[in-house]
Amino acid sequence: MSELLTQLWARVRAQLESARSQLTNPDDEALFLYEDLLSHNELGLALDALADVAFEQRAPGEVWQMLGGAIEAMQLEPDDSVHGGAVQKVLEQLAAAHDWRGLQRLLNEWDPIGVRPDLGGPDDEYSCLYVPLVDRLHAEAPVAEIAEFLRAEPSDHFGLDPAYSRPEVFAGRLVEWYASGAPA
């Protein structure tokens, strides 16, 4: 085996392990396949398995950046017959990363349950809203539908009434933000 190939494998392995360490739950039992593939030096297949777990966990942007680096190092493309699905998943997550950061910022400013991230409260309290909101925004759901979701979800999930936070107004702000290109 050439020294260059050995170095490449070591770099990819390090990127994969770094991505794994930054998962929401790096001890997830679903990682057994990733670990097995990695132990057999099946780096492309390990990437596929790790991307699946990261997607299920709604992994933070750092995970997707590490996976993107591994994809680049392995020179994988979305049309790859074996790894194309994972490559596409990673690329989509990287492209959406600015949406997540921007959405997190907006939700923290709205702060319907009063966790006050600006004063040291958790900045990821509303992460459960990211995917459903982006799905609705991407599908061009009407403001009224998004407002209804914003009224129901904090009540159902957090047990608090968000009425004082004016979900209708915030829904309009989200639609405008998304339509403008969802800046971070």
C-alpha positions in Angstrom: 0.0 0.0 0.0 1.4 3.4 -0.9 2.2 6.0 1.7 -0.1 8.5 0.1 -3.1 6.1 0.3 -2.2 5.3 4.0 -2.2 9.1 4.7 -5.5 9.6 2.9 -7.1 6.8 4.9 -5.8 8.2 8.1 -7.2 11.7 7.3 -10.6 10.3 6.3 -10.7 8.1 9.4 -9.9 11.2 11.6 -12.6 13.2 9.9 -15.2 10.5 10.4 -14.2 10.0 14.0 -14.3 13.8 14.6 -17.8 13.9 13.1 -18.9 11.0 15.3 -17.6 12.7 18.4 -19.7 15.8 17.7 -23.0 13.9 17.2 -25.9 14.7 19.5 -25.5 11.2 20.9 -22.0 9.8 20.1 -22.9 6.6 22.0 -26.0 5.9 19.9 -26.5 2.1 19.4 -27.3 2.8 15.8 -23.5 3.4 15.3 -22.7 -0.3 15.5 -22.7 -0.6 11.6 -20.5 2.5 11.3 -18.0 1.0 13.9 -18.0 -2.4 12.1 -17.3 -0.9 8.7 -14.7 1.4 10.1 -12.9 -1.5 11.8 -12.7 -3.2 8.4 -11.4 0.0 6.7 -14.6 0.3 4.6 -14.4 4.1 4.8 -17.0 4.9 2.2 -19.5 2.6 3.7 -18.7 3.8 7.1 -19.4 7.4 5.9 -22.8 6.2 4.5 -23.7 4.7 7.9 -22.5 7.7 9.9 -24.4 10.1 7.6 -27.6 8.1 8.2 -27.1 8.3 12.0 -26.3 12.0 11.8 -29.4 12.7 9.8 -31.6 10.8 12.3 -30.0 12.7 15.2 -30.4 16.1 13.4 -26.7 16.5 13.9 -25.1 20.0 14.2 -23.4 21.7 11.3 -19.9 20.7 12.5 -20.8 17.0 11.9 -21.8 17.8 8.3 -18.7 19.8 7.7 -16.5 16.9 8.8 -18.4 14.5 6.6 -18.1 17.0 3.8 -14.3 17.0 4.3 -14.3 13.2 4.2 -16.3 13.2 1.0 -13.9 15.7 -0.6 -10.9 13.6 0.5 -12.4 10.4 -1.0 -13.4 12.4 -4.1 -17.0 11.1 -3.9 -19.7 12.6 -6.1 -23.5 12.7 -5.8 -23.8 10.4 -8.9 -21.6 7.7 -7.3 -23.4 4.4 -7.7 -22.6 3.2 -4.2 -22.2 6.4 -2.0 -24.2 8.9 -4.0 -27.1 8.9 -1.5 -24.9 9.7 1.4 -23.0 12.3 -0.6 -26.3 14.0 -1.5 -27.5 13.9 2.1 -24.3 15.5 3.3 -24.4 18.2 0.6 -28.0 19.0 1.3 -27.3 19.4 5.0 -24.3 21.6 4.3 -26.4 23.8 2.0 -29.1 24.0 4.7 -26.7 24.8 7.5 -27.2 28.6 7.0 -30.9 27.9 7.3 -30.5 26.2 10.6 -28.3 28.9 12.1 -30.6 31.6 10.8 -33.7 29.8 12.1 -32.1 29.2 15.5 -31.3 32.9 15.7 -34.9 33.9 14.8 -36.4 31.4 17.2 -34.1 32.5 20.0 -35.1 36.1 19.4 -38.8 35.1 19.4 -38.3 32.9 22.5 -41.9 31.9 23.1 -41.3 30.1 26.3 -38.8 32.6 27.8 -35.6 30.6 28.1 -33.6 33.8 27.4 -30.6 32.5 25.4 -29.4 36.1 25.3 -28.9 35.9 29.0 -27.2 32.5 29.2 -30.2 30.2 28.6 -29.8 27.3 26.2 -29.5 28.4 22.6 -30.8 25.1 21.2 -34.1 24.9 23.2 -36.1 25.2 20.0 -34.2 22.7 17.9 -37.2 20.4 17.8 -38.9 23.1 15.7 -36.2 23.3 13.0 -37.1 20.4 10.7 -40.9 20.9 10.8 -40.5 24.6 10.2 -38.1 24.3 7.3 -40.3 21.6 5.8 -43.3 23.9 6.0 -41.3 26.9 4.7 -39.8 24.8 1.8 -43.3 23.6 0.9 -44.5 27.3 0.9 -47.1 26.7 3.5 -49.3 29.7 4.2 -48.5 32.0 7.1 -51.7 30.8 8.9 -50.6 27.2 8.8 -47.2 28.0 10.1 -48.8 30.2 12.8 -51.0 27.3 13.8 -48.0 25.1 14.1 -46.2 27.7 16.2 -49.3 28.0 18.5 -49.7 24.2 18.9 -46.1 23.0 19.2 -44.9 25.0 22.2 -48.1 24.1 24.0 -47.9 20.4 23.2 -44.1 20.0 23.5 -43.3 22.5 26.3 -46.6 22.7 28.0 -46.7 26.5 27.7 -49.1 28.9 26.1 -47.2 30.9 23.4 -50.2 33.2 22.7 -48.5 36.2 24.3 -45.6 35.8 21.8 -47.8 36.4 18.9 -47.1 33.4 16.7 -49.0 34.9 13.8 -46.6 37.8 13.6 -43.6 35.5 14.0 -44.9 33.2 11.3 -45.0 36.1 8.9 -41.5 37.0 9.8 -40.3 33.5 9.1 -42.0 33.4 5.7 -40.4 36.7 4.8 -37.0 35.5 6.0 -37.2 32.2 4.1 -38.4 33.9 0.9 -35.5 36.3 1.1 -33.0 33.5 0.8 -32.9 32.5 4.5 -29.8 34.5 5.4 -27.9 33.3 8.4 
